[in-house]
Amino acid sequence: MDFGKIALTREQLDLWDSASEFYDTYATEAVYDEERRSGSGYSDTLHKALGERGWITPTWRPEEGGAGLDAVSVRILELEMERRGVPDITFGTTHLVLTLVEASGSDALTRKVLPGVASGDIRMCLGYTEPDGGSDLAAVRTRAQRTEDGGWVVNGAKMFTTGAHNCQYTILVTRTDPDVPKHRGITLFLVPLDISGVEIRPIHTVGGERTNAVFYDDVRIDDDHRLGPVNGGWGTLSIALKQEHGQYEATGLNEISGGMVYAKPLRSLLWHATRWARTPGVDGTVPFDDPRVRALLSEIVIDLEIIRAAPGSMGRILGSDRLVQRSAELLDMIGAEAILSHDGAGALEGGIFEWAHRYAQGTAIYGGTTDIARNIVAQHTLGLPRPPKLD
Ligand SMILES: Cc1cc2nc3c(=O)[nH]c(=O)nc-3n(C[C@H](O)[C@H](O)[C@H](O)COP(=O)(O)OP(=O)(O)OC[C@H]3O[C@@H](n4cnc5c(N)ncnc54)[C@H](O)[C@@H]3O)c2cc1C
């Protein structure tokens, strides 16, 4: 692996300028205000504007709705997006589902979905977790049954389908054969969310996020919406799960750590804490002169490097654990002003310290909890036996 610095071409530097101008125009204060209000992880204006430039699927050819960019240019776009901290949850889930649709979707489905993803008109979300449990995905109970016309009818419920209210499709993990061992009776579908029998109800989290409970009541879908083989859903699903857990083969310049998604708020926290540390307080003292402040901020810089380097589930655990730990330590260090929320008079740095502490807690849960990630490291890295069943 080459860790050397990359010399950017004129074209790549120009792209960086365009990306910066783009976010100056579209990542407005109104976008961030709306996100604080809704917690949806999505901005319609921003997402569609990305689509117009071919920047949702930047490696695709322009005639496919992409921008024909190379891996370095894509990384430039990602870095600029990350630096701005724009709402990007639906952007992320759409990409996870896209991997599955490309790998396992019928021709009819890919023809329908891919152009819309590129333009921004089609967004997709993840319908894995059920009210009775998320960690044991194979215990899925949502039922899909064949109909006489070769289609399917679905009944069941999913919890925490984040972004469903802004998406056109969800992946749906269903039980198609209840009489075989649980991993073998699962089938995946890409289900339209605007059809009869689908009901979306909001859930708001302590971290300020909006997610959803989605109910499926006699929902009819045709077989073209199936992803992968009937009863072979566990294998199909592993493509998306590996991607989400950062276990996929590194392609181009993609980061291999499963923790980068959690490192984003930590990086943003560091940036705001450093600005706070440089600013003189009312008594004229500068926080940065205090060695304890310098030590904590330096430790966060080191955390970020370690998270980036830790592969797959190890990065996922570190990313969340460090965010939980450091956001609490920053509140302690900065004091009462850090506990004021965005709307509070005198809130520091737009209330980010208070928000980050709340937000951090959920990062230990979604995408598979850090407990489950520890099990994965124990089994796959240390070669330890599977943990005993809890039930
Ligand atoms: C904000 C938010 C957004 C989410 N977005 C989505 C989404 O878009 N799509 C989606 O499908 N899901 C989503 N989820 C659901 C998330 O993936 C699940 O909450 C998670 O997988 C845990 O499942 P559970 O909540 O049912 O907890 P359970 O599986 O019931 O677990 C309860 C506790 O037991 C522990 N535990 C369970 N099994 C084991 C074991 N074998 N070993 C050790 N400890 C164990 C867990 O770590 C946890 O602490 C979201 C959740 C949140 C909070």
The ligand as an SDF file (V2000), in Angstrom:
LIG
                    3D

 53 58  0  0  0  0  0  0  0  0999 V2000
  -31.1960    5.9440   15.4180 C   0  0  0  0  0  0  0  0  0  0  0  0
  -31.3160    4.5340   14.9020 C   0  0  0  0  0  0  0  0  0  0  0  0
  -31.3790    4.3480   13.5380 C   0  0  0  0  0  0  0  0  0  0  0  0
  -31.5190    3.0350   13.0300 C   0  0  0  0  0  0  0  0  0  0  0  0
  -31.6520    2.8690   11.6700 N   0  0  0  0  0  0  0  0  0  0  0  0
  -31.9540    1.6300   11.1920 C   0  0  0  0  0  0  0  0  0  0  0  0
  -32.2700    1.4440    9.7960 C   0  0  0  0  0  0  0  0  0  0  0  0
  -32.2070    2.3730    8.9980 O   0  0  0  0  0  0  0  0  0  0  0  0
  -32.6610    0.2100    9.3950 N   0  0  0  0  0  0  0  0  0  0  0  0
  -32.7390   -0.8630   10.2550 C   0  0  0  0  0  0  0  0  0  0  0  0
  -33.1080   -1.9560    9.8240 O   0  0  0  0  0  0  0  0  0  0  0  0
  -32.4150   -0.7200   11.5590 N   0  0  0  0  0  0  0  0  0  0  0  0
  -32.0350    0.4900   12.0400 C   0  0  0  0  0  0  0  0  0  0  0  0
  -31.7620    0.6640   13.3730 N   0  0  0  0  0  0  0  0  0  0  0  0
  -31.8790   -0.4980   14.2580 C   0  0  0  0  0  0  0  0  0  0  0  0
  -30.5620   -1.0000   14.7770 C   0  0  0  0  0  0  0  0  0  0  0  0
  -29.7960   -1.6100   13.7680 O   0  0  0  0  0  0  0  0  0  0  0  0
  -30.9080   -1.9560   15.9200 C   0  0  0  0  0  0  0  0  0  0  0  0
  -31.4470   -1.1550   16.9420 O   0  0  0  0  0  0  0  0  0  0  0  0
  -29.7170   -2.7470   16.3950 C   0  0  0  0  0  0  0  0  0  0  0  0
  -29.3120   -3.6720   15.4250 O   0  0  0  0  0  0  0  0  0  0  0  0
  -30.0100   -3.4810   17.7130 C   0  0  0  0  0  0  0  0  0  0  0  0
  -31.2100   -4.1670   17.6490 O   0  0  0  0  0  0  0  0  0  0  0  0
  -32.3180   -3.9770   18.8020 P   0  0  0  0  0  0  0  0  0  0  0  0
  -32.4990   -2.5140   19.0430 O   0  0  0  0  0  0  0  0  0  0  0  0
  -33.5010   -4.7480   18.4080 O   0  0  0  0  0  0  0  0  0  0  0  0
  -31.6350   -4.5580   20.0940 O   0  0  0  0  0  0  0  0  0  0  0  0
  -31.5570   -6.0950   20.4970 P   0  0  0  0  0  0  0  0  0  0  0  0
  -31.0850   -6.9010   19.3400 O   0  0  0  0  0  0  0  0  0  0  0  0
  -32.8350   -6.4670   21.1420 O   0  0  0  0  0  0  0  0  0  0  0  0
  -30.3920   -6.0350   21.5800 O   0  0  0  0  0  0  0  0  0  0  0  0
  -30.6050   -5.5160   22.9010 C   0  0  0  0  0  0  0  0  0  0  0  0
  -29.2390   -5.4590   23.6020 C   0  0  0  0  0  0  0  0  0  0  0  0
  -28.6960   -6.7850   23.6960 O   0  0  0  0  0  0  0  0  0  0  0  0
  -27.3910   -6.8310   23.1180 C   0  0  0  0  0  0  0  0  0  0  0  0
  -27.2370   -8.1060   22.4080 N   0  0  0  0  0  0  0  0  0  0  0  0
  -28.1300   -8.7050   21.5920 C   0  0  0  0  0  0  0  0  0  0  0  0
  -27.6310   -9.8550   21.0960 N   0  0  0  0  0  0  0  0  0  0  0  0
  -26.3880   -9.9940   21.6180 C   0  0  0  0  0  0  0  0  0  0  0  0
  -25.3560  -10.9790   21.4800 C   0  0  0  0  0  0  0  0  0  0  0  0
  -25.5190  -12.0420   20.6850 N   0  0  0  0  0  0  0  0  0  0  0  0
  -24.1980  -10.7830   22.1500 N   0  0  0  0  0  0  0  0  0  0  0  0
  -24.0170   -9.6910   22.9320 C   0  0  0  0  0  0  0  0  0  0  0  0
  -24.9650   -8.7220   23.1220 N   0  0  0  0  0  0  0  0  0  0  0  0
  -26.1220   -8.8790   22.4690 C   0  0  0  0  0  0  0  0  0  0  0  0
  -27.3480   -5.6620   22.1530 C   0  0  0  0  0  0  0  0  0  0  0  0
  -26.0110   -5.2020   21.9450 O   0  0  0  0  0  0  0  0  0  0  0  0
  -28.2050   -4.6260   22.8730 C   0  0  0  0  0  0  0  0  0  0  0  0
  -27.4300   -3.9500   23.8230 O   0  0  0  0  0  0  0  0  0  0  0  0
  -31.5790    1.9370   13.9130 C   0  0  0  0  0  0  0  0  0  0  0  0
  -31.4820    2.1460   15.2860 C   0  0  0  0  0  0  0  0  0  0  0  0
  -31.3640    3.4190   15.7860 C   0  0  0  0  0  0  0  0  0  0  0  0
  -31.2770    3.6240   17.2820 C   0  0  0  0  0  0  0  0  0  0  0  0
  1  2  1  0
  2  3  1  0
  2 52  2  0
  3  4  2  0
  4  5  1  0
  4 50  1  0
  5  6  2  0
  6  7  1  0
  6 13  1  0
  7  8  2  0
  7  9  1  0
  9 10  1  0
 10 11  2  0
 10 12  1  0
 12 13  2  0
 13 14  1  0
 14 15  1  0
 14 50  1  0
 15 16  1  0
 16 17  1  0
 16 18  1  0
 18 19  1  0
 18 20  1  0
 20 21  1  0
 20 22  1  0
 22 23  1  0
 23 24  1  0
 24 25  2  0
 24 26  1  0
 24 27  1  0
 27 28  1  0
 28 29  2  0
 28 30  1  0
 28 31  1  0
 31 32  1  0
 32 33  1  0
 33 34  1  0
 33 48  1  0
 34 35  1  0
 35 36  1  0
 35 46  1  0
 36 37  1  0
 36 45  1  0
 37 38  2  0
 38 39  1  0
 39 40  1  0
 39 45  2  0
 40 41  1  0
 40 42  2  0
 42 43  1  0
 43 44  2  0
 44 45  1  0
 46 47  1  0
 46 48  1  0
 48 49  1  0
 50 51  2  0
 51 52  1  0
 52 53  1  0
M  END
$$$$
